[in-house]
Amino acid sequence: MSVAEPRFLRFDPSACGFPSAQVPPLPKPRLGALRWRANPSPSAAGWASFALGRYALHAAFEAAGVGRQGALLAPAYHCRTMLDPALALRAEISLYPLDEALQPDVAALAARLQQPGQPVAAVLVSHFFGRLQAPALMGEIAALCQAHGARLIEDRAHCLTLDALDQPSPADFVVCSPYKFVGSLDGGMLRCSPRAQAPARQSAAPVRAELRGWLHALRALASSPAAPPIQSPCGAALPPAGSHLNEVSLGPSGHYQQHLQARQGLSSSRWLARHTRLDSLAAARLKRYHQWHAHVQSLSGCRPLYPTWQEQDVPYMFPLLIDAAYPLFHRLKQCGVPIWRWDELLQSPCDTATRYREHLLHLPCHQDLSESQMGWMMGQLGEACHLATRQRGTA
Ligand SMILES: Cc1ncc(COP(=O)(O)O)c(C=O)c1O
């Protein structure tokens, strides 16, 4: 599907009055999570530093000729920051469908590459929630891209990557987003294959921004790790359902700041990435992921997106499919449960994307969650599922 006029369907929660989250969705850096001996250096392994993954994507899109030479072909299920860099380049965006496990529909992707008219300059493939797409599938897509003169961009924003800097890739560009894992103020990285044209060198951040980064890191390191027990702000009445807006958006969203495109990540962020204990981070995330998975088995009205998880993949978040977006999502948001949901999507006929826009919740499983935070979130989910089932029974 080609999108000449980018038309987004966006959930507008402004009428719902959701409180802010009671538990941080991303980790904070902690003294106990650091090691003094540095991890392998990303720059020595060929990674360039960017302020965020979205700006690394911009550099990759630009080097691939997105906008100038052709369209971006991206997954139909996406967050806005995956597309913003293409919109900043005034590029046409095409979407390819995904199956229920969020694997690309290769036949549809191939059909778009072969389509006459606007050529495809680059194909973006994401490893959602840290679950790696199968190497054979990546190889198949790489071969298709090569055959049609398109660049392949591998989006590892949901993958730790810092623990596998040398991991080979069939892609021309690989992008990742280390701040999501180490809790730094910013941080994105890009690696180009020798056959791809490397983007221009990034400039260092101004001193004020550097100071802000170090202050943020030092404050977090000095703060106490466990949050106090949480009191639920839930009211008895359900909030209004909110609305869904259908809008054309020709440029990038407010989450994209063009002046950061050419900037390196902060030195504090790069330091944290080098000094975070990656093995204990991975183990803690897997533990939380499995806790969610086991808890959800006993609940009705929801299920894990993935029935199984490969232990070598470090999870970014726990993806949960829910049957009734209203009231379950609203109830949880009203209680301050930290939930992310990609409910602003460029429109496409993809059934998976259409359903997941409202029904796929992203729940935190990061290393910085305490037992009490985890217990509270699981309790809220259990209660909300129970209430939703009771309401269905009395309806
Ligand atoms: C799959 C995916 N790709 C790319 C990005 C952009 O990463 P960043 O937040 O580092 O700009 C995100 C952002 O969350 C993402 O979820």
The ligand as an ORCA input file, in Angstrom:
! r2SCAN-3c Opt
* xyz 0 1
  C      10.647     -0.127     16.817
  C      11.196      1.250     17.015
  N      12.067      1.739     16.124
  C      12.621      2.954     16.260
  C      12.294      3.765     17.324
  C      12.947      5.105     17.492
  O      13.859      4.996     18.553
  P      14.225      6.263     19.460
  O      13.205      6.358     20.545
  O      15.601      5.931     19.978
  O      14.238      7.445     18.590
  C      11.383      3.322     18.274
  C      11.014      4.169     19.405
  O      10.494      3.757     20.395
  C      10.820      2.034     18.126
  O       9.931      1.562     19.013
*
